[in-house]
Amino acid sequence: MLRGLRPEAARVTLNSHVAFVDLRAQTRALHPALIAAIETVLSRGDYVLGDDLERFEAEFAAFCGTGHAVGVDSGLSALELALRAADIGPGDEVITQANTFIATVAAILAVGARPVLSDCDEQGGMDPAAVEACVSPRTRAVVPVHLFGRIGEIEVILALAATHGLAVIEDACQAHGAVWLGKRAGSFGLAGAFSFYPSKNLGAFGDGGMLVTNSAALADKVRLLRSYGQRVKYVHETTPMNHRLDTLQAAILRVKLPHLDSWNYRRRRLAASYMERLGGLPIGLPWAEEDGRHVYHLFVIDVDRRDELRAALASDGIETGIHYPVPLHRQPALAALGYREGAFPRTERLAERSLSLPMYPELPVDHLEHVATSIRHLVEGWA
Ligand SMILES: *Cc1c(COP(=O)(O)O)cnc(C)c1O
């Protein structure tokens, strides 16, 4: 109906497709440097635990402001090895948030500990009060998730953890480069875990991850754990597992890392533009952050009739996402944790109402305008 009233808008709509994320744009811009980096690895042939991996670890540690960084094969592995190296296992409880990607909880399960879920705050991040209520004599660690790219109330979590003697392991898999209180995401707790899944703020050409820490002892344990527990070849000191990051992926990530801050800056500019264009509508927007604590891995709004809006945007050629449609405590795979529906009202409300809009550093401004205009027309049409 709205489209019938606006034939010009309808024509634009028919011709344009707005992708949720387009990874090719970044690759195109860096193509010669990426090819050169790959060629270098091919010419050296050091595919496993090679030179570019060591260099990338040093560069990523410097970027995060931590003493150490250890490359691993995924964000999940970074979380799992951090917990394992902190000696967390069967009989222990680890508190995290119900509103996160399954990997956070999968890592806790992988070491044999019990994940204890807490409800999120209104932005989907960790709520310190909800965490405090979950602390028991068995609690050993807390895993705050810098969800969507925003560092939450980490200083409160750190204080709470210190009071109760808990390790803090940050799930920074969506927050590469975010800065809060003068520190980077991942550098606040005992360890920080990053994912280099292709669509993350820093993405590889496949899977990859990194653990950062200021503890030399923890870094040493993770180095052992990621490569069959061996310091000396064929001598296996600890749990034998293979979670290494490929030299090729490290070489690619080394080309990208120097651009991360400018890409995040671009994400923040796009977020500000969305917020300006969507202001005044009955839509929940992310809190405006001018200090870099939010790097907008995702730009998530909160809206009534979300599914209707999503379908209407799809018919306007606009891809959107939902993070996350089924909260963890409602996942069949986690039924054994015994949580019931209604246990985490804020998480459940967001699962029904949140919508992630197209967001990546190279998102063309006319795409963003098209998204904002479509939302405005549709939502105003509901009034
Ligand atoms: C992507 C992600 C992970 C895990 O990443 P993988 O590299 O896919 O294992 C963990 N936690 C959060 C919040 C993520 O978004």
PDBQT file of the ligand as one rigid body, heavy atoms in Angstrom, charges set to zero:
ROOT
HETATM    1  C1  LIG A 401      31.532 -15.934  16.776  1.00  0.00    +0.000 C 
HETATM    2  C2  LIG A 401      31.369 -16.072  18.241  1.00  0.00    +0.000 A 
HETATM    3  C3  LIG A 401      32.022 -17.073  18.980  1.00  0.00    +0.000 A 
HETATM    4  C4  LIG A 401      32.813 -18.214  18.424  1.00  0.00    +0.000 C 
HETATM    5  O1  LIG A 401      33.400 -18.098  17.271  1.00  0.00    +0.000 OA
HETATM    6  P1  LIG A 401      33.856 -19.300  16.306  1.00  0.00    +0.000 P 
HETATM    7  O2  LIG A 401      35.112 -18.758  15.763  1.00  0.00    +0.000 OA
HETATM    8  O3  LIG A 401      32.772 -19.451  15.318  1.00  0.00    +0.000 OA
HETATM    9  O4  LIG A 401      34.058 -20.504  17.126  1.00  0.00    +0.000 OA
HETATM   10  C5  LIG A 401      31.887 -17.059  20.349  1.00  0.00    +0.000 A 
HETATM   11  N1  LIG A 401      31.133 -16.157  20.968  1.00  0.00    +0.000 NA
HETATM   12  C6  LIG A 401      30.464 -15.203  20.309  1.00  0.00    +0.000 A 
HETATM   13  C7  LIG A 401      29.649 -14.217  21.074  1.00  0.00    +0.000 C 
HETATM   14  C8  LIG A 401      30.539 -15.140  18.916  1.00  0.00    +0.000 A 
HETATM   15  O5  LIG A 401      29.860 -14.194  18.269  1.00  0.00    +0.000 OA
ENDROOT
TORSDOF 0
